[in-house]
Amino acid sequence: MPMEMQPVLKIQDLRKNFYGLRALDGVDMELREKELLGLMGPNGSGKSTLLNCMTGVLSTTGGRVYHRSRDITGWKSSSIYKLGIARTFQLVQLFPEMTVLDNMVGAIQESRGTMFGRLFRFSEEWEKAKAQEILEFLKIDHVKNNLAKNLSYGQQKLVDLGMVLMADPSVVLLDEPLAGVNPTLGREIIGHILELVKVKCCTVLIIEHNAKIMLDICDRIVVLNEGRKIAEGHPDAIKQNPEVLKAYFGA
């Protein structure tokens, strides 16, 4: 990525303790404009905890979080969402008894109010049209009238991503979007993620356990281990980093 690009999100000396256990230990990280940044690390290395601290789901023990030049440390997740920073979670966040279309419409309604908006508001035509456009982009518009519970897990993951896109975010944070998804649908999801960056000009951070996929698609990679950043750089450099090899393979 060009060196002149300024970070969209900047993490400085981020620390998080859980009852004396240090889950994050002074992590520094930048997410740059219109890049696909991979966040890697063994299980328990602090990846999801970092996302939760960045997005206000968890409070931090120490350190700062910046959106461009604004300090957003300690902001509520709803306020961070309104800055154009949206995310998925490891487990899909759907209402199983609602249709795909209603889940999509509910996502944009919640962004302007509360969870009750997803349950009790009548949808407007522009909301339905926007949902239709995103479902077509994700190539799942044919299931828009299906109940969410009747979809395959991979399709649920796509709907979950679609709900994030309803708010037109400039920054998308993806926590294991391929987990539990079959390889064919996984390749489709990867294609959509690449389109988000290259076509829709979003800035994307992805957590994914499949190291090969991460090394193939990401512009840069940050690697955590035991709550510390142990490596950062281009995928080619990460492949040969001795700290990374030791963390993953004990080499």
C-alpha positions in Angstrom: 0.0 0.0 0.0 1.2 3.5 -0.7 3.1 5.0 2.3 1.3 8.4 2.0 -2.1 6.9 3.0 -3.3 8.0 6.4 -4.7 5.4 8.8 -8.5 5.2 9.0 -8.2 3.4 12.4 -5.2 3.6 14.7 -4.6 1.5 17.8 -2.0 2.7 20.3 -0.7 0.6 23.2 -4.0 -1.2 23.5 -4.4 -3.3 26.7 -7.2 -5.5 28.0 -7.2 -7.5 31.2 -9.8 -10.1 32.3 -9.6 -10.7 36.0 -5.8 -10.4 36.0 -5.3 -12.2 32.7 -3.8 -9.9 30.1 -5.6 -10.6 26.8 -4.1 -7.7 25.0 -0.6 -6.5 25.9 0.3 -3.1 24.3 -1.0 -3.7 20.7 -0.2 -1.0 18.1 -1.9 -1.3 14.7 -3.1 0.8 11.8 -5.8 0.2 9.3 -5.2 2.2 6.1 -7.5 3.7 3.6 -9.0 1.1 1.0 -6.8 -1.8 2.1 -7.6 -5.3 3.1 -5.8 -6.0 6.3 -5.5 -9.5 7.7 -5.4 -10.1 11.5 -3.9 -13.5 12.2 -2.9 -15.5 15.2 -3.4 -18.8 17.0 -6.5 -19.5 19.0 -6.6 -17.3 22.1 -4.1 -14.8 20.7 -6.5 -11.8 21.2 -7.9 -11.2 17.8 -11.6 -11.0 18.6 -10.8 -9.2 21.8 -9.0 -6.5 19.8 -12.0 -6.1 17.5 -14.3 -5.9 20.5 -12.2 -3.1 22.1 -11.9 -1.2 18.8 -15.7 -1.2 18.3 -16.8 -0.4 21.8 -18.1 -3.9 22.6 -15.5 -4.2 25.4 -14.0 -1.4 27.4 -10.2 -1.1 27.3 -7.8 -1.4 30.3 -5.4 1.0 28.6 -4.3 2.5 25.3 -6.1 4.6 22.7 -8.3 4.0 19.6 -8.4 6.7 16.9 -10.7 7.1 13.9 -8.7 9.2 11.6 -7.6 12.0 14.0 -10.5 11.6 16.5 -10.0 9.8 19.8 -12.9 7.3 20.1 -11.6 5.4 23.1 -14.5 4.5 25.3 -17.2 5.3 22.8 -20.3 3.2 22.8 -20.5 0.7 19.9 -23.6 2.4 18.6 -21.7 5.7 18.3 -18.8 4.0 16.6 -21.2 2.4 14.1 -22.6 5.8 13.2 -19.0 6.8 12.1 -19.3 4.3 9.3 -17.5 1.4 11.1 -19.4 -1.8 10.9 -18.6 -5.4 11.8 -19.6 -9.0 11.9 -19.2 -11.4 14.8 -18.0 -15.0 14.9 -21.6 -16.1 15.3 -24.3 -14.8 12.9 -26.6 -12.1 14.3 -29.9 -13.0 12.7 -33.6 -13.3 13.7 -34.2 -16.9 12.7 -38.0 -16.5 12.5 -37.8 -13.4 10.2 -37.3 -13.5 6.4 -34.0 -12.6 4.9 -35.5 -9.3 3.6 -36.9 -8.4 7.0 -33.5 -9.1 8.6 -31.9 -6.8 6.1 -34.4 -4.0 6.6 -34.2 -4.4 10.3 -30.5 -3.8 10.2 -30.8 -0.3 8.7 -33.7 0.5 11.1 -31.6 -0.5 14.1 -28.8 1.8 12.9 -31.2 4.7 13.3 -32.8 3.6 16.6 -32.9 0.6 18.8 -33.4 -3.2 18.5 -37.2 -2.6 18.8 -37.0 -0.9 15.4 -36.1 -4.2 13.9 -39.1 -5.8 15.4 -42.0 -3.3 15.2 -41.3 -0.7 12.5 -42.9 -0.9 9.1 -40.3 -0.8 6.3 -40.1 1.9 3.8 -39.8 1.3 0.1 -36.3 2.7 -0.2 -35.2 0.3 2.6 -36.5 -2.7 0.7 -34.9 -1.4 -2.5 -31.6 -1.1 -0.8 -31.8 -4.5 0.7 -32.7 -6.0 -2.7 -29.6 -4.3 -4.3 -27.3 -5.7 -1.6 -28.8 -9.2 -1.9 -28.2 -9.1 -5.6 -24.6 -8.0 -5.0 -24.2 -11.0 -2.7 -26.0 -13.2 -5.2 -28.6 -14.4 -2.7 -31.7 -12.4 -3.7 -33.4 -15.6 -4.6 -33.8 -16.4 -0.9 -35.0 -13.0 0.2 -38.4 -14.4 1.3 -37.0 -17.4 3.1 -36.9 -17.5 6.9 -33.3 -17.0 8.1 -33.5 -20.3 10.0 -34.0 -22.2 6.8 -30.8 -21.0 5.1 -27.6 -22.9 5.0 -25.0 -21.6 7.4 -23.0 -20.1 4.5 -26.1 -18.3 3.3 -26.6 -17.0 6.8 -23.1 -15.7 6.8 -23.8 -13.8 3.6 -27.0 -12.3 5.0 -25.0 -11.3 8.1 -22.6 -9.5 5.8 -25.4 -7.9 3.9 -26.9 -6.5 7.1 -23.6 -4.8 7.8 -23.6 -3.3 4.3 -27.1 -1.8 4.7 -25.5 1.2 6.6 -23.1 2.0 3.8 -20.0 1.6 6.0 -16.6 2.9 4.9 -14.8 0.5 7.3 -15.9 -3.2 7.6 -14.4 -5.5 10.2 -15.0 -9.2 9.6 -14.6 -11.7 12.4 -14.1 -15.2 10.8 -16.5 -14.8 7.9 -15.5 -18.2 6.4 -15.8 -20.2 9.6 -18.2 -23.2 9.1 -18.7 -22.4 5.4 -18.2 -25.0 2.7 -15.3 -24.2 0.3 -17.5 -23.3 -2.7 -19.5 -20.7 -0.8 -16.3 -19.6 1.0 -14.8 -18.7 -2.4 -17.9 -16.6 -3.2 -17.5 -14.8 0.2 -13.9 -14.1 -0.6 -14.9 -12.7 -3.9 -17.4 -10.4 -2.3 -14.8 -9.2 0.2 -12.4 -8.3 -2.5 -15.1 -6.4 -4.3 -15.8 -4.4 -1.2 -12.2 -3.2 -1.3 -11.6 -2.9 -5.1 -15.1 -1.9 -6.4 -16.9 -0.3 -3.4 -13.7 1.3 -2.0 -14.3 0.1 1.5 -11.5 -0.4 4.1 -11.7 -4.0 5.4 -10.1 -5.9 8.3 -10.5 -9.7 8.3 -9.9 -12.3 10.9 -9.6 -15.8 9.4 -7.9 -19.0 10.6 -7.0 -20.2 7.1 -3.5 -18.8 6.8 -3.2 -19.7 3.1 -6.3 -17.6 2.2 -5.1 -14.7 4.3 -1.7 -14.8 2.7 -3.3 -14.9 -0.8 -5.8 -12.1 -0.5 -4.5 -9.5 2.1 -2.5 -6.4 1.3 -0.9 -6.5 4.8 -1.1 -8.8 7.7 -0.8 -8.2 11.5 -0.1 -11.3 13.6 -0.9 -11.6 17.3 0.3 -14.2 19.8 -0.6 -14.3 23.5 -2.0 -10.7 23.2 1.1 -9.2 21.7 1.8 -8.1 18.1 4.6 -10.3 16.9 4.7 -9.4 13.2 3.3 -7.0 10.7 3.9 -6.6 6.9 3.4 -7.9 3.4 2.2 -11.5 3.2 5.5 -12.6 1.6 7.4 -11.3 4.6 4.9 -12.9 7.1 5.4 -16.3 5.4 9.1 -16.3 6.4 8.9 -14.5 9.8 10.4 -16.8 12.4 8.2 -15.5 15.2 5.1 -16.3 13.1 6.4 -19.8 12.3 7.1 -20.4 15.9 3.7 -19.3 17.0 1.9 -21.5 14.5 4.1 -24.5 14.1 6.6 -24.4 17.0 9.4 -24.1 14.4 
